[in-house]
């Protein structure tokens, strides 16, 4: 709750050392324009939200800087960026909290100029 009063919101509650191990679905910075990623969220197969990373309030360089003040970040670490402007269930067409058994799918699409070499 202390994080809520900080300029970056509850970032530390989502990012902590050894908590976000993923792979092999990683890309290098030259493969993606992280300031222009289209996002689609589905719950139980229904599209409930769409957004784009260009509309994020806190951009990745600022998020990484904040996390790095107290923790080491290593190659391959996964950083949760928080909620996109239209990413909460109450801002979506779902209009309810997630329930046990809901299937959540998140799709991210990058521009073709970055996706192919």
C-alpha positions in Angstrom: 0.0 0.0 0.0 3.0 2.3 0.6 3.6 2.2 -3.2 0.2 3.7 -4.0 1.5 7.1 -2.9 4.5 7.0 -5.1 4.5 8.5 -8.6 4.7 5.0 -10.2 1.9 3.3 -8.3 2.2 -0.3 -6.9 5.1 -1.3 -9.1 7.0 -3.1 -6.3 4.1 -5.3 -5.6 4.3 -6.7 -9.2 8.1 -6.7 -9.6 10.5 -8.3 -7.2 13.6 -10.3 -7.6 13.1 -13.9 -9.0 9.4 -13.4 -9.2 8.8 -13.1 -12.9 10.7 -15.9 -14.7 9.4 -16.4 -18.3 10.6 -17.8 -21.6 11.3 -18.5 -24.3 9.0 -15.8 -25.5 11.4 -13.0 -25.2 12.5 -10.4 -27.7 15.5 -8.0 -27.8 15.0 -4.2 -27.9 15.8 -4.1 -31.7 12.9 -6.5 -32.4 10.1 -4.5 -30.9 9.0 -0.9 -30.6 7.9 -1.0 -27.0 6.2 2.4 -27.5 3.8 1.0 -30.1 2.5 -2.4 -29.1 -1.2 -3.2 -29.7 -2.8 -5.1 -26.9 -5.9 -7.2 -26.8 -7.4 -8.8 -23.7 -10.0 -11.6 -23.8 -11.9 -13.2 -21.0 -13.5 -16.5 -21.8 -12.9 -15.8 -25.5 -14.6 -12.4 -25.5 -12.6 -9.3 -26.3 -13.0 -7.1 -23.2 -10.2 -4.5 -23.8 -7.9 -3.1 -26.4 -5.1 -0.7 -26.0 -1.7 0.4 -27.2 1.6 0.9 -25.2 1.9 4.4 -26.6 -0.9 5.3 -24.2 0.8 4.0 -21.1 1.2 6.7 -18.4 4.5 5.2 -17.1 6.9 4.2 -20.0 9.3 1.3 -19.7 12.5 3.4 -19.2 10.9 5.0 -16.1 9.6 1.7 -14.8 13.0 0.0 -15.2 14.8 3.0 -13.5 12.4 2.8 -10.5 12.8 -1.0 -10.1 16.6 -0.7 -10.5 16.9 1.7 -7.5 16.5 -1.3 -5.1 17.1 -4.4 -7.2 19.3 -5.9 -9.8 17.7 -6.6 -13.1 19.3 -9.4 -15.1 19.1 -10.2 -18.9 15.9 -12.2 -19.3 14.1 -10.7 -16.3 10.4 -10.1 -16.9 9.1 -6.7 -15.8 5.3 -6.3 -15.2 4.4 -2.9 -16.6 1.2 -2.5 -14.7 -2.2 -1.7 -16.2 -2.7 -0.1 -19.5 -5.1 2.8 -19.5 -8.0 0.6 -20.5 -6.7 -2.6 -19.0 -8.6 -3.1 -15.7 -11.7 -5.2 -15.8 -13.8 -2.3 -14.6 -12.6 -0.1 -17.5 -13.3 -2.9 -20.0 -16.5 -4.2 -21.4 -16.4 -7.0 -18.7 -17.5 -4.6 -15.9 -16.7 -7.2 -13.2 -13.8 -8.7 -11.3 -12.3 -11.9 -12.6 -13.9 -15.0 -11.2 -12.5 -18.5 -10.5 -12.5 -20.4 -13.8 -12.2 -17.4 -16.1 -9.7 -17.9 -18.9 -7.7 -14.7 -19.6 -5.8 -14.3 -22.8 -3.5 -11.4 -23.5 -2.3 -10.7 -27.1 0.4 -8.3 -28.0 1.1 -7.3 -31.7 4.1 -5.4 -32.9 4.4 -3.6 -36.2 5.7 -5.6 -39.2 8.7 -3.5 -39.6 10.0 -4.7 -36.2 8.6 -8.2 -36.4 10.5 -9.2 -39.5 14.1 -8.8 -40.5 
